[in-house]
Amino acid sequence: MGSVDFNMSQLEKVKNGKGFIAALDQSGGSTPKALKLYGVNEDQYNNEDEMFDLVHEMRTRIVTSPSFTGEHILGAILFEQTMDREVEGKYTADYLIEKDVVPFLKVDKGLADEENGVQLMKDMPELDALLDRANERNIFGTKMRSVVNSFNEEGIKAVVDQQFEVGKQILAKGLVPIIEPEVNINSADKKEIETLLNKEILAHLDDLSEGEEVMLKLTIPTEANLYEDLVNHPRVIRVVALSGGYSRDEANELLKKNNGILASFSRALTEGLSANQSDDEFNSDLKKSIESIYDASVNKN
């Protein structure tokens, strides 16, 4: 099967398949917290290398679990180091592809300091080189995150402008960008932010050319089905939702109210998993988590 055909089959799966996207992309800043939730404290590693070894062990345990397959999971988002590491003797993306899970890569380098109520992405001068490596590693698409903390028209516009500017750079490399302007779930202006965000994203989508298709990763909106026009837009492959600090049960219940939106959960996916569990306990809990998130993504009210 040629690479073009293979990518088309992945596109077909992501566009029309049932399931959700697992976010396994904690970076250097968020890894200590992810490990602590997994039962690994900071006194159990001496440096960053040991920390990343431990988080790769955690991710390996997740993706090699019997329930982590394309039956319930459309794709998985990887951290750059995870892309360059191996699982059972294969590069992580190749291992996922064998499980019928489409690999994505987190490409942003973290958030800039807050300005105008938002945190833009830090500059990415080496993005082209990273995208070339992603292609070599058989990555299908990318993800990049900004954050809106409070209502500010200038700030929200800047976030969406930057997301789509970088998105076009990613499209030019033949990869599918996941546009992710997260809204802080604790913002007093959350509903107002989402209304403007919806308008700005739609304007950018309307400006995309034939063949320029993106995905969107959004905070679950306060107003159910606010993003219906985004879900149905011809330039949108899929809209997925981040858990954003909600518990898994909360995120699942909110997601069920939004037709056409799938989960792309990170912390909510791994909630309750522990390094101290036996493999049977770990696999059982992960299976329940995967099935509950799949149900919230697929079976709407």
Long-range contacts (C-beta under 8 A, 24 or more apart in sequence): 7-140, 7-174, 10-102, 10-140, 11-140, 11-176, 11-237, 13-70, 13-74, 13-100, 13-102, 14-74, 14-75, 14-102, 14-140, 14-141, 14-176, 14-215, 14-237, 14-238, 15-237, 15-238, 17-70, 17-74, 18-74, 18-294, 18-297, 18-298, 19-70, 19-71, 19-72, 19-73, 19-74, 19-262, 19-294, 19-297, 19-298, 20-72, 20-73, 20-74, 20-240, 20-262, 20-263, 20-264, 20-265, 20-293, 20-294, 20-297, 21-73, 21-74, 21-75, 21-76, 21-77, 21-104, 21-240, 21-262, 21-263, 21-264, 22-62, 22-68, 22-73, 22-75, 22-76, 22-77, 22-101, 22-264, 22-265, 22-266, 22-269, 23-76, 23-77, 23-143, 23-242, 23-264, 23-265, 23-266, 23-269, 24-59, 24-62, 24-63, 24-76, 24-77, 24-78, 24-79, 24-82, 24-266, 25-77, 25-78, 25-79, 25-82, 25-105, 25-106, 25-143, 25-266, 26-55, 26-79, 26-266, 27-79, 27-80, 27-106, 27-110, 29-110, 31-55, 34-58, 34-267, 34-270, 37-267, 37-270, 37-271, 38-270, 38-273, 38-274, 38-275, 39-274, 39-275, 39-276, 40-275, 52-81, 56-81, 56-82, 56-85, 58-270, 58-275, 59-92, 60-87, 60-88, 61-282, 62-270, 62-273, 62-286, 63-87, 63-92, 63-95, 63-96, 63-99, 63-101, 64-88, 65-282, 65-283, 65-286, 65-287, 66-283, 66-287, 67-283, 67-286, 67-287, 67-290, 67-291, 68-99, 68-101, 68-286, 68-290, 69-99, 69-100, 69-101, 70-99, 70-100, 70-101, 71-100, 72-290, 72-291, 72-294, 73-101, 73-290, 73-294, 74-101, 74-102, 74-262, 75-101, 75-102, 75-103, 75-104, 75-140, 75-141, 76-101, 76-102, 76-103, 76-104, 77-104, 77-105, 77-106, 77-143, 77-178, 77-264, 78-103, 78-104, 78-105, 78-106, 78-139, 79-106, 80-105, 80-106, 80-107, 80-130, 83-133, 83-134, 83-137, 83-139, 84-133, 84-137, 91-137, 91-138, 93-137, 93-138, 93-139, 94-137, 94-138, 97-138, 102-140, 102-141, 103-137, 103-138, 103-139, 103-140, 104-139, 104-140, 104-141, 104-142, 104-143, 104-178, 105-130, 105-134, 105-137, 105-139, 105-141, 105-142, 105-143, 106-142, 106-143, 106-144, 106-145, 107-131, 107-134, 107-142, 107-143, 107-144, 107-170, 108-143, 108-144, 108-145, 111-145, 111-146, 111-147, 114-149, 115-155, 116-152, 116-154, 116-155, 116-158, 117-148, 117-149, 117-150, 117-151, 117-152, 117-155, 117-156, 118-146, 118-147, 118-148, 118-149, 118-152, 118-155, 118-156, 118-158, 118-159, 119-146, 119-147, 119-149, 120-146, 120-158, 120-159, 120-162, 121-145, 121-146, 121-162, 121-163, 121-166, 124-166, 127-166, 127-169, 127-170, 128-169, 128-173, 131-169, 131-170, 131-173, 131-175, 132-173, 134-173, 134-175, 135-173, 135-174, 135-175, 139-175, 140-175, 140-176, 141-175, 141-176, 141-177, 141-178, 141-215, 142-170, 142-175, 142-176, 142-177, 142-178, 143-177, 143-178, 143-180, 143-217, 144-177, 144-178, 144-179, 144-180, 145-180, 145-182, 145-217, 146-180, 146-181, 146-182, 147-181, 147-182, 147-183, 147-184, 148-181, 148-182, 148-183, 148-184, 148-187, 148-193, 148-197, 149-184, 149-187, 150-184, 150-187, 150-188, 150-189, 150-193, 151-187, 151-189, 151-192, 151-193, 151-196, 153-196, 156-181, 156-193, 156-196, 156-197, 156-200, 157-200, 160-197, 160-200, 160-201, 160-204, 161-204, 164-204, 164-207, 164-214, 167-214, 168-212, 171-212, 171-214, 176-213, 176-214, 176-215, 176-237, 177-214, 177-215, 178-214, 178-215, 178-216, 178-217, 178-240, 178-264, 179-214, 179-215, 179-216, 179-217, 180-216, 180-217, 180-218, 180-242, 181-218, 182-217, 182-218, 182-219, 182-242, 182-244, 183-218, 183-219, 183-244, 184-219, 184-244, 185-219, 185-244, 185-245, 185-246, 186-245, 190-219, 190-222, 191-221, 191-222, 191-223, 194-219, 194-221, 194-222, 194-223, 194-226, 195-223, 195-226, 198-226, 198-227, 198-229, 198-230, 201-230, 202-229, 202-230, 202-233, 205-230, 205-233, 205-235, 205-236, 206-235, 208-235, 213-237, 215-239, 215-240, 216-240, 217-241, 217-242, 217-264, 218-242, 218-261, 219-244, 220-244, 220-246, 220-251, 220-254, 220-255, 220-258, 220-261, 221-258, 224-257, 224-258, 225-257, 225-258, 225-259, 227-258, 227-261, 228-259, 228-260, 231-259, 231-260, 231-261, 232-260, 238-262, 240-264, 241-265, 242-266, 243-267, 243-268, 243-269, 247-271, 248-289, 248-292, 248-293, 251-296, 252-292, 252-293, 252-295, 252-296, 253-296, 255-296, 255-297, 256-296, 256-299, 256-300, 256-301, 257-300, 257-301, 258-300, 259-300, 261-297, 262-297, 262-298, 263-293, 263-296, 263-297, 265-293, 268-293, 269-293
